[in-house]
Amino acid sequence: MKTFSLYLTICFSFYHHIRMEQQFGANVLLNHNLASGYCLKHLIKTSYSECYAHFESGNVSFNAMVYRRSFLLCSLCYVSSNFSVRKEPGFVLVHTPISDTSAENLALNKPTNQSSTYYTSEYGNASSFLAVDGKRQTAMIQPNGYACAQTVGQTSGDQWWIVDLGEIYSVSKVVIYNRNDACCDHWLKELYITVGESEKSMHLCNHYPGPPGETEPSVTIMCQQPLLGKFVQISKTIDEGMAFCEVEVYH
């Protein structure tokens, strides 16, 4: 009877812990030391060796792993600054050398695409790549052609622009530099920013109602919570074009 009661107690503790993880998600502070980071993946019933294999796989930009022996719970985290390790029974914390990469633009020079491309014979294509070339100028027309990515305006159907980050990252912020002329600066509105590990599995980062003020060359859109993704897409459902002079994506 005592053995059965102990078994029930262990099962309840494990269930309660997992429910807490599901409830608090990325906000849970594992080992009381990760206030500066986010734990974005939790694997239950996982051995230490399996947890470490996930951590070392390099498929996702995790730089900290917390393993709870008593629950066989593996948590994979992204931490953007140094933290102190406080030893607690049943916890194993492993991390790679941590450097602050929160200022790294993950979209810079990465492959892009868009729903349509604006073109004129005088200036050529306003191709999707122009939004990740590292140039933040907001004047559309330059001596050597267009400087901003732009879709064809007033077309039916959804408008979208997408970047492939090359690998899976935790994404928490998107910065957009707007076209600054009277023609199209008001287009920066009713945008939906989504993030996903594949183009067929995208999750909402946030909605930007816009438009920005006249003196705002850029807007910063924070995700409602950090999301794991290889792709970041900006879309709108109204029949109006989109113009982005630069799009930057950050941890």
C-alpha positions as CSV (number, residue, x, y, z in Angstrom):
1,M,0.0,0.0,0.0
2,K,2.8,2.4,0.9
3,T,4.5,1.6,-2.4
4,F,1.3,2.4,-4.3
5,S,0.8,5.6,-2.5
6,L,4.4,6.6,-3.2
7,Y,3.8,5.8,-6.9
8,L,0.7,8.0,-7.0
9,T,2.6,10.9,-5.3
10,I,5.4,10.7,-7.9
11,C,2.9,10.6,-10.8
12,F,1.0,13.6,-9.4
13,S,4.2,15.6,-8.9
14,F,5.3,14.8,-12.5
15,Y,1.8,15.7,-13.9
16,H,1.7,18.9,-11.8
17,H,5.1,20.0,-13.0
18,I,4.3,19.4,-16.7
19,R,1.1,21.3,-16.3
20,M,3.1,24.2,-14.8
21,E,5.4,24.1,-17.8
22,Q,2.5,24.2,-20.2
23,Q,0.8,27.0,-18.3
24,F,3.8,29.3,-18.0
25,G,5.6,28.3,-21.2
26,A,8.6,30.6,-22.0
27,N,8.2,32.6,-18.8
28,V,9.1,29.8,-16.4
29,L,12.4,30.5,-14.8
30,L,14.3,27.2,-14.8
31,N,16.8,26.8,-11.9
32,H,16.1,30.5,-11.0
33,N,18.9,31.6,-13.3
34,L,17.4,32.1,-16.7
35,A,15.6,35.4,-16.2
36,S,17.6,36.8,-19.1
37,G,16.6,34.0,-21.5
38,Y,13.8,31.9,-22.9
39,C,13.3,28.1,-22.7
40,L,11.4,27.4,-25.9
41,K,11.4,23.6,-26.0
42,H,10.4,21.2,-23.3
43,L,10.9,17.4,-23.9
44,I,9.3,15.1,-21.3
45,K,10.3,11.5,-20.5
46,T,13.7,12.2,-22.0
47,S,17.0,10.7,-20.9
48,Y,20.0,12.9,-20.2
49,S,21.9,11.6,-23.2
50,E,18.9,12.2,-25.5
51,C,18.5,15.7,-24.1
52,Y,22.2,16.4,-24.7
53,A,22.0,15.1,-28.3
54,H,19.1,17.5,-29.0
55,F,21.2,20.3,-27.5
56,E,24.3,19.5,-29.5
57,S,22.5,18.8,-32.8
58,G,22.9,22.4,-34.0
59,N,19.5,22.4,-35.6
60,V,18.2,25.2,-33.4
61,S,20.1,28.2,-31.9
62,F,19.9,27.0,-28.2
63,N,22.8,27.9,-26.0
64,A,21.6,26.5,-22.7
65,M,20.1,23.2,-21.6
66,V,18.5,22.4,-18.3
67,Y,17.9,18.8,-17.3
68,R,15.7,17.8,-14.4
69,R,16.6,14.3,-13.4
70,S,13.6,13.8,-11.0
71,F,11.1,14.5,-13.9
72,L,13.2,13.3,-16.9
73,L,12.4,16.8,-18.3
74,C,14.7,18.3,-20.9
75,S,14.5,22.1,-21.5
76,L,16.4,23.8,-24.3
77,C,16.9,27.6,-23.9
78,Y,18.3,30.7,-25.5
79,V,20.1,33.0,-23.2
80,S,21.4,36.4,-24.4
81,S,23.6,37.3,-21.5
82,N,25.7,35.6,-18.8
83,F,24.0,34.2,-15.8
84,S,25.2,32.6,-12.6
85,V,24.6,28.9,-12.0
86,R,23.1,28.1,-8.6
87,K,23.4,24.3,-7.9
88,E,20.2,22.6,-6.9
89,P,19.5,18.9,-6.3
90,G,18.3,17.1,-9.4
91,F,19.3,19.8,-11.8
92,V,21.9,19.7,-14.5
93,L,22.7,22.9,-16.4
94,V,24.8,22.8,-19.5
95,H,25.7,25.8,-21.7
96,T,27.9,26.8,-24.5
97,P,30.0,30.0,-24.2
98,I,27.3,32.7,-24.1
99,S,27.7,35.9,-26.1
100,D,25.1,38.5,-26.5
101,T,23.8,38.0,-30.1
102,S,20.5,39.9,-29.5
103,A,21.9,42.8,-31.7
104,E,22.6,40.4,-34.6
105,N,20.2,40.9,-37.6
106,L,19.3,37.4,-38.5
107,A,17.7,38.4,-41.9
108,L,20.8,40.2,-43.3
109,N,21.6,38.9,-46.8
110,K,19.3,35.9,-46.4
111,P,17.1,34.4,-49.3
112,T,13.8,36.2,-49.7
113,N,10.6,36.1,-51.9
114,Q,7.5,38.1,-52.3
115,S,4.0,37.8,-53.8
116,S,4.7,40.0,-56.7
117,T,7.5,42.5,-57.8
118,Y,7.0,46.1,-58.8
119,Y,8.9,47.0,-62.0
120,T,9.5,50.0,-64.3
121,S,11.7,50.2,-67.4
122,E,13.5,53.2,-65.9
123,Y,14.6,51.7,-62.5
124,G,14.1,48.0,-62.9
125,N,12.8,45.6,-60.3
126,A,11.9,46.4,-56.7
127,S,13.0,42.9,-55.7
128,S,12.4,41.2,-52.4
129,F,16.2,41.0,-51.6
130,L,16.4,44.8,-51.4
131,A,14.8,44.6,-47.9
132,V,17.8,42.5,-46.5
133,D,20.8,44.2,-48.2
134,G,21.8,46.0,-45.1
135,K,21.0,49.5,-46.5
136,R,18.6,51.5,-44.3
137,Q,18.0,54.4,-46.7
138,T,14.3,55.1,-47.0
139,A,14.3,56.9,-50.4
140,M,12.9,54.4,-52.9
141,I,14.6,55.8,-56.0
142,Q,18.4,55.8,-56.1
143,P,20.8,56.6,-59.0
144,N,21.4,52.9,-59.7
145,G,17.7,51.8,-59.4
146,Y,15.2,51.0,-56.6
147,A,16.4,50.7,-53.0
148,C,13.3,49.1,-51.5
149,A,11.4,45.9,-52.0
150,Q,7.9,46.5,-53.3
151,T,5.0,44.4,-54.4
152,V,2.5,45.4,-57.1
153,G,-0.1,47.6,-55.6
154,Q,-3.9,47.4,-56.0
155,T,-3.9,43.7,-56.9
156,S,-6.4,41.1,-55.6
157,G,-5.3,38.5,-53.2
158,D,-2.9,38.5,-50.2
159,Q,0.3,40.5,-50.3
160,W,3.3,38.9,-48.6
161,W,7.1,39.1,-48.2
162,I,9.2,36.3,-46.7
163,V,12.8,35.6,-45.6
164,D,14.5,32.3,-45.0
165,L,16.8,32.7,-42.0
166,G,18.8,29.6,-43.0
167,E,18.3,27.8,-39.7
168,I,15.9,27.8,-36.8
169,Y,16.2,30.7,-34.4
170,S,14.2,32.2,-31.5
171,V,12.6,35.3,-32.9
172,S,11.3,38.1,-30.7
173,K,11.5,41.3,-32.8
174,V,11.1,42.6,-36.3
175,V,12.1,46.1,-37.4
176,I,10.8,47.5,-40.7
177,Y,12.2,50.6,-42.5
178,N,9.4,52.3,-44.4
179,R,9.4,54.0,-47.8
180,N,9.5,57.7,-47.0
181,D,7.6,59.4,-49.9
182,A,4.0,60.5,-50.2
183,C,3.3,57.8,-52.8
184,C,3.4,54.8,-50.6
185,D,4.4,55.5,-47.0
186,H,0.8,54.9,-45.8
187,W,1.1,51.3,-47.1
188,L,2.8,50.2,-43.9
189,K,-0.4,49.1,-42.1
190,E,-2.5,46.1,-41.3
191,L,0.6,43.8,-41.4
192,Y,0.7,40.3,-39.9
193,I,4.1,39.1,-38.9
194,T,4.3,35.3,-38.7
195,V,7.2,32.9,-37.8
196,G,7.6,29.2,-38.5
197,E,9.9,26.3,-38.8
198,S,8.4,25.7,-42.3
199,E,6.4,27.8,-44.7
200,K,3.4,25.6,-44.1
201,S,3.5,26.0,-40.3
202,M,3.5,29.7,-39.4
203,H,2.5,31.2,-36.1
204,L,1.5,34.8,-35.4
205,C,4.2,37.0,-33.9
206,N,2.1,40.1,-33.9
207,H,-0.3,42.3,-35.9
208,Y,0.8,45.9,-36.7
209,P,-2.2,48.1,-37.4
210,G,-0.1,51.2,-38.5
211,P,0.5,53.4,-40.3
212,P,3.5,55.0,-38.6
213,G,3.9,58.7,-37.9
214,E,5.4,61.0,-40.5
215,T,8.7,61.3,-38.5
216,E,9.1,57.5,-38.0
217,P,11.6,56.1,-40.5
218,S,11.1,52.6,-39.0
219,V,8.8,50.6,-36.8
220,T,9.6,47.9,-34.2
221,I,7.2,45.0,-33.9
222,M,7.7,42.8,-30.8
223,C,6.4,39.2,-30.9
224,Q,3.8,38.5,-28.2
225,Q,6.2,35.8,-27.1
226,P,9.5,34.5,-28.6
227,L,8.8,32.0,-31.4
228,L,11.0,29.4,-33.0
229,G,11.3,29.7,-36.7
230,K,13.4,29.5,-39.9
231,F,11.0,31.7,-41.9
232,V,9.6,35.1,-41.1
233,Q,6.7,36.4,-43.2
234,I,5.0,39.8,-43.4
235,S,1.6,39.8,-45.0
236,K,-1.5,41.9,-45.5
237,T,-5.0,40.9,-46.7
238,I,-6.2,44.3,-48.1
239,D,-5.8,45.1,-51.8
240,E,-2.8,47.4,-51.4
241,G,0.9,47.0,-52.1
242,M,3.8,46.7,-49.6
243,A,7.1,48.5,-49.7
244,F,10.0,47.7,-47.3
245,C,13.3,49.5,-47.5
246,E,14.8,47.2,-44.9
247,V,13.5,44.3,-42.7
248,E,15.6,43.2,-39.7
249,V,14.9,40.2,-37.6
250,Y,16.3,39.7,-34.1
251,H,16.4,37.1,-31.3
